[in-house]
Amino acid sequence: MTFIRLPLVAATALLATVLAACGTTEDASDGSAESSGKKITLTDSRGKEITLDGPATRVAATEWNAAEYLVSLGVQPVGVSDVKGFATWDSAVELDGDVTDLGTRGEPSLDTLASLDLDALVVTDTLAGDAVEQIEKTIPVIVLPGGKAGEQIDQMFANLDLVAKATGTEDEAKDLKAEFDEKLADTKKAVADSDAAGATVAFSDAYDTGDAVSVRPYTATSQLGTILGELGFENAWDAIDGLEPDPAYGLAQTDVEGLTKLPDDTQYWYIANDAETDPYADTLKDNTVWTSLPFVESGDVVRFPDKIWMFGGPKSMIQFLDAVADQVS
């Protein structure tokens, strides 16, 4: 199962859990690459040390979360995989109009990468190992974990910090974390003061396979599920025995019949995109299993705003928190 709403991952294999990345700056009295002007040594998710001549300014990214990290830190990438797809699914930041398209997220063009005179390329561990080995013969490659189920927020900021270390934007990373923390606290208070406090929520997306609708639950260990838990919501997917979230993204899979196992008082929230069919509103509108579900009958089904990248960085998560606040207000 590989489709545009996924961070790059094959459905036939679960992603390995990896250690949070860390970085150091050589000979810098205050830990700042920007102030030292000396070489930077980073340790990525492989445990591999990458040495840069200084803060990277010409940087490219094969995954959208990495591209978002860069832009949110004030560094416009010179290349991003599937630029059109990024604009379709991630509105938290905006790429410059002259950014070079690297090709697909799974198979970036090696010729294009070689032409960009890059200081560094940021990828995730979902990119095939052979591709990474080939690219890093000529370009420093920084590998980030795709995710870490149950520790998503910590992993997001570990990734951000690594990118910040590579680009000399540590101060911007601190400001972004403070912005996220403030938004999380404000939204938590808004939820606590609302009628939705402690509600049971099932968040998902879905896609039409042509033969049936496949539902993708965002379990309590997913990035969005983690945030919903921080806000005091109960995760409705916990009520279904046998759901097996993957160890990286905390995502599971079920079908329409599986939704009958959700608690009757579930608030059913989901995300879709006008670039695709909305399976819930379109494909399932006359499906008797769907229409007979208690939360459908009571009108407790909400489509969240388009273009919130579910696997993005702090800027995307701030968008998600704003959408939750709007929902409970």
C-alpha positions in Angstrom: 0.0 0.0 0.0 1.8 3.1 -1.2 -0.1 6.2 -2.0 0.4 9.9 -1.8 -0.9 10.5 1.7 1.7 8.2 3.2 5.2 9.2 4.1 7.2 7.0 1.8 6.7 3.4 3.1 5.9 0.0 1.6 2.8 -1.7 3.1 4.4 -5.1 2.9 7.0 -4.3 5.6 6.9 -2.5 8.9 9.4 0.2 9.4 12.2 -0.3 11.9 12.2 1.8 15.1 15.3 3.9 15.1 17.2 6.0 17.6 16.5 9.7 17.8 19.2 11.6 15.9 21.6 13.9 17.6 24.3 16.3 16.5 27.4 18.1 17.7 29.4 21.0 16.5 33.2 20.6 16.6 35.2 23.2 18.5 32.3 25.5 19.1 32.3 27.1 22.6 28.5 27.7 22.6 27.4 24.7 20.4 26.4 27.0 17.6 27.6 26.2 14.1 26.6 29.6 13.0 28.9 31.4 15.5 31.9 29.0 15.2 32.1 28.9 11.4 33.9 25.5 11.8 33.0 22.1 10.5 29.9 20.5 11.9 29.8 16.8 12.8 26.3 15.2 12.9 25.2 11.8 13.9 22.1 10.7 12.0 19.6 7.9 12.5 22.0 5.3 11.2 24.5 6.2 13.9 26.7 7.5 11.1 28.7 10.6 11.5 28.4 13.2 8.7 30.8 16.1 8.6 29.8 19.4 6.9 32.2 22.2 6.1 29.9 24.6 7.8 26.2 25.4 8.1 24.5 23.9 5.0 22.8 26.5 2.8 22.2 24.5 -0.4 20.0 21.7 0.9 17.5 19.4 -0.7 15.0 17.0 0.8 13.3 13.8 -0.5 10.5 13.7 2.1 8.0 16.4 2.8 8.5 16.5 6.6 12.2 17.3 6.0 11.3 20.0 3.4 8.9 21.5 6.0 11.5 21.5 8.7 13.9 23.4 6.4 11.4 26.1 5.4 10.1 26.5 8.9 13.7 27.1 10.0 14.1 29.8 7.3 16.1 27.7 4.9 14.5 27.3 1.4 15.5 24.0 -0.1 16.9 24.1 -3.6 15.3 20.7 -4.3 12.3 18.7 -3.1 10.8 15.5 -4.3 7.3 15.8 -5.8 6.9 19.5 -5.5 3.3 19.4 -6.8 2.4 16.8 -4.2 4.0 18.9 -1.4 1.8 21.9 -2.4 -1.2 19.6 -2.5 -0.8 18.1 0.9 1.3 20.5 3.0 0.2 24.2 3.4 2.1 24.9 6.6 5.0 26.4 4.7 5.5 27.5 1.1 8.3 26.5 -1.2 10.0 29.1 -3.5 8.8 29.0 -7.1 12.2 28.0 -8.4 12.7 24.9 -6.2 13.9 22.0 -8.3 11.7 18.8 -8.4 13.8 15.8 -7.5 11.4 13.3 -8.9 9.5 10.9 -6.7 10.0 10.5 -3.0 11.0 6.9 -3.4 13.2 7.4 -6.4 14.8 10.8 -6.6 16.7 11.6 -9.8 20.4 11.0 -9.2 21.2 13.2 -12.2 19.1 16.1 -10.8 20.7 15.8 -7.4 24.2 15.8 -8.9 23.4 19.0 -10.8 22.4 21.0 -7.7 25.8 21.5 -6.0 24.3 20.5 -2.6 25.9 21.0 0.8 23.6 18.3 2.1 20.6 16.1 1.3 18.1 15.3 4.0 16.2 12.0 3.6 14.3 9.6 5.8 15.1 6.0 6.5 12.3 4.9 4.1 14.6 5.7 1.2 16.2 2.5 -0.1 19.6 1.9 1.4 21.3 1.4 -2.0 20.1 4.8 -3.1 21.5 6.5 0.0 24.9 4.8 -0.5 25.0 5.8 -4.1 24.0 9.5 -3.4 26.4 9.9 -0.5 29.4 9.1 -2.7 29.2 12.8 -3.9 26.7 14.5 -1.5 26.5 14.4 2.3 23.3 12.6 3.2 21.5 13.1 6.6 19.1 10.3 7.3 16.1 11.0 9.7 13.8 8.4 11.2 10.5 8.4 9.4 8.7 8.2 12.8 8.7 6.5 16.2 5.4 5.2 17.4 4.6 6.4 20.9 7.3 9.0 20.9 6.2 11.0 17.9 6.5 14.5 19.3 10.0 13.9 20.8 11.1 12.4 17.5 9.7 15.3 15.5 11.8 17.7 17.5 14.8 15.5 17.5 14.6 15.6 13.7 14.1 19.3 13.7 17.1 19.8 15.9 19.3 17.7 13.6 18.2 19.7 10.6 18.8 22.9 12.6 22.3 21.8 13.6 23.1 21.1 9.9 21.9 24.5 8.8 23.0 26.6 11.7 19.5 27.5 12.7 19.4 26.3 16.3 17.8 29.5 17.6 15.0 29.2 15.1 14.4 25.6 16.2 14.1 26.8 19.8 11.6 29.4 18.8 9.5 26.9 16.9 9.4 24.5 19.8 8.2 27.4 22.0 5.5 28.3 19.5 4.3 24.7 19.4 4.3 24.3 23.2 2.3 27.5 23.6 -0.2 26.4 21.0 -0.5 23.0 22.6 -1.2 24.5 26.0 -3.7 27.0 24.6 -5.6 24.2 22.7 -5.5 21.9 25.7 -7.2 24.7 27.8 -9.8 25.3 25.0 -10.6 21.6 24.9 -10.8 21.4 28.7 -13.2 24.3 28.8 -15.4 22.9 26.1 -18.2 20.4 25.9 -15.8 18.1 24.1 -13.5 17.6 27.1 -12.6 14.0 27.4 -14.5 13.0 24.3 -13.8 9.7 22.6 -12.3 10.5 19.2 -11.4 8.3 16.2 -9.2 10.1 13.7 -8.5 8.5 10.3 -8.1 8.9 6.6 -9.3 6.5 4.0 -8.9 5.6 0.3 -11.0 4.0 -2.3 -9.3 0.9 -3.7 -11.8 0.5 -6.5 -13.3 -2.6 -4.8 -13.7 -1.3 -1.3 -12.8 1.5 1.1 -9.8 1.0 3.2 -9.7 2.9 6.4 -6.5 4.0 8.1 -6.8 4.6 11.9 -4.5 7.0 13.6 -3.9 5.1 16.8 -2.8 6.5 20.1 0.9 6.0 19.0 0.5 8.0 15.8 1.6 11.6 15.6 -1.9 13.0 15.5 -3.1 10.4 18.0 -0.3 11.5 20.4 -1.4 15.1 20.1 -5.1 14.2 20.7 -4.0 12.3 23.8 -2.1 15.3 25.0 -5.3 17.3 24.6 -7.2 15.0 26.9 -9.2 13.0 24.3 -9.7 9.2 24.5 -8.6 7.4 21.4 -11.5 5.4 20.1 -9.3 3.0 18.2 -8.1 1.5 21.5 -11.5 -0.1 21.8 -10.9 -2.4 18.8 -9.0 -5.6 19.6 -6.5 -6.7 16.9 -5.6 -3.3 15.4 -1.9 -3.5 14.7 -0.3 -0.1 14.3 3.0 0.0 12.6 6.0 0.7 14.8 7.1 3.9 13.0 3.9 5.9 12.2 1.4 4.3 14.6 -1.0 3.7 11.7 -3.3 0.7 11.4 -5.8 -0.6 8.8 -9.4 -1.6 8.8 -12.5 -1.5 6.7 -16.0 -0.2 7.0 -17.2 -3.2 8.9 -14.4 -2.6 11.4 -15.9 0.7 12.3 -18.9 -1.1 13.8 -16.6 -2.0 16.8 -16.0 1.7 17.7 -17.9 3.0 20.8 -21.3 4.5 20.1 -20.2 7.9 21.5 -17.3 8.2 19.1 -16.5 11.6 17.5 -15.3 10.6 14.1 -12.8 13.0 12.6 -10.9 12.5 9.4 -8.8 14.2 6.8 -9.2 14.2 3.0 -8.2 16.3 0.1 -10.0 17.8 -2.8 -7.3 16.4 -5.1 -8.8 13.0 -4.4 -12.2 11.4 -3.8 -13.5 11.7 -0.3 -14.4 8.0 0.5 -16.6 8.9 3.4 -18.6 11.6 1.7 -18.7 10.1 -1.7 -18.0 6.3 -1.9 -19.8 5.4 1.3 -22.7 7.8 1.2 -25.1 5.0 0.3 -23.3 2.2 2.2 -25.7 0.8 4.8 -23.0 -0.2 7.2 -21.6 3.3 7.2 -24.9 5.2 7.3 -26.1 3.0 10.2 -23.1 3.8 12.5 -24.2 5.7 15.6 -21.8 8.6 15.0 -22.9 8.9 11.4 -26.6 8.9 12.3 -25.9 11.6 15.0 -23.9 13.7 12.7 -20.7 13.4 14.7 -18.5 13.0 11.6 -16.1 15.9 10.8 -13.8 16.4 7.9 -10.8 18.5 9.0 -9.4 21.2 6.7 -7.4 20.1 3.7 -3.6 20.4 3.4 -2.7 19.7 7.0 0.2 17.3 6.5 -0.4 14.5 9.0 3.3 13.5 9.2 4.7 17.0 9.1 6.7 19.2 11.5 5.7 21.7 14.2 4.1 24.1 11.7 1.7 21.4 10.4 1.0 20.3 13.9 0.1 23.9 14.9 -2.3 23.8 12.0 -3.8 20.6 13.4 -4.1 22.2 16.8 -5.9 25.2 15.3 -8.3 22.9 13.6 -9.1 21.1 16.9 -9.6 24.4 18.6 -12.1 25.5 15.9 -13.9 22.1 16.2 -14.5 22.4 20.0 -15.3 26.1 20.1 
